Amino acid sequence: MSQPDISYEDLTKDYPRYPDIYDITTIHSVPEDALMDISRYMNPSPYTVYPNTPVPQVFNLFRSMGLRHLPVVDHTGLLQGIITRHNLTHEFLEMCKENLEGSNEEE
């Protein structure tokens, strides 16, 4: 079955009006004709970091490469999460620090 070609503009014109990933229960309930191969829009070898990569190094990678998202992978290459530019804002980092300090006090 051939996949339809779609321009980048058509692909992104409704962004971000797609359902949140947590609202999608299972991919098995989606009809096959509703799926689309997006591999030609994907970077086959993106920049990645490990869970223990220091924040300053991650920040420098974002700044120097102009990234918006950065996959976090384990040492076998399995995806562990995604870091966004928002995750590196001063406010977000302060909130994470406070949460860590609060959880350490409870122990």
C-alpha positions in Angstrom: 0.0 0.0 0.0 1.5 3.3 -1.0 1.6 6.2 1.5 0.3 9.6 0.3 2.8 12.4 0.0 2.2 15.4 2.2 4.0 18.7 2.4 5.6 19.9 5.6 3.1 22.8 5.6 0.1 20.5 5.4 1.6 18.3 8.1 2.1 21.2 10.6 -0.9 23.5 9.7 -3.0 22.2 12.6 -0.2 22.0 15.1 -0.6 21.7 18.1 -4.2 20.6 17.8 -3.3 16.9 17.9 -4.4 14.8 20.9 -2.0 14.5 23.8 -0.1 11.3 23.9 -1.8 10.4 27.2 -5.2 10.6 25.4 -4.2 7.9 22.9 -5.0 4.6 24.5 -3.5 2.2 22.0 -2.2 2.2 18.5 -3.9 -1.1 17.7 -7.4 0.6 17.7 -6.3 2.9 14.9 -7.4 1.8 11.4 -4.4 1.0 9.2 -5.6 3.5 6.5 -5.4 6.3 9.2 -1.7 5.7 9.7 1.0 7.6 7.8 4.7 6.9 7.3 6.5 10.0 8.5 10.0 8.6 8.3 11.0 11.1 5.6 10.4 13.9 8.1 12.4 12.3 10.8 16.1 12.7 11.6 17.6 9.2 11.4 20.5 10.1 13.7 19.4 12.9 16.1 21.6 14.3 18.8 21.0 12.5 22.1 22.0 12.6 25.7 22.2 10.1 28.6 20.1 10.5 31.8 23.3 11.5 33.7 24.5 14.1 31.2 25.2 17.4 33.2 22.6 20.2 32.7 25.3 22.7 31.5 26.3 20.3 28.7 22.7 19.7 27.7 22.1 23.5 27.7 25.2 24.1 25.5 24.0 21.4 23.0 20.6 23.2 22.8 22.2 26.6 22.3 24.9 25.6 19.9 22.8 23.3 17.7 19.5 25.3 17.9 17.6 22.3 19.2 14.0 22.3 20.4 13.8 18.8 21.6 16.5 16.3 22.7 16.0 12.6 23.2 17.4 11.0 26.4 18.5 7.5 25.8 20.1 4.8 27.9 23.4 3.2 27.0 21.7 0.6 24.8 20.0 3.4 22.8 16.5 2.9 24.2 14.5 6.1 24.6 14.1 7.2 28.3 12.5 10.6 27.7 12.7 13.9 25.9 14.1 17.2 27.1 12.6 20.4 25.7 13.8 24.0 25.8 11.1 24.6 28.5 12.9 22.0 30.7 16.0 24.2 30.7 14.3 27.4 31.8 15.4 28.9 35.1 11.9 28.6 36.6 11.6 24.9 35.6 15.0 24.0 37.0 14.2 25.9 40.2 11.0 23.9 40.6 12.8 20.6 40.0 15.4 21.6 42.6 12.7 22.4 45.1 10.9 19.1 44.4 14.2 17.2 44.9 14.9 19.0 48.2 11.4 18.3 49.4 11.6 14.6 48.6 15.0 14.3 50.3 13.6 15.9 53.5 10.7 13.4 53.6 13.1 10.4 53.6 
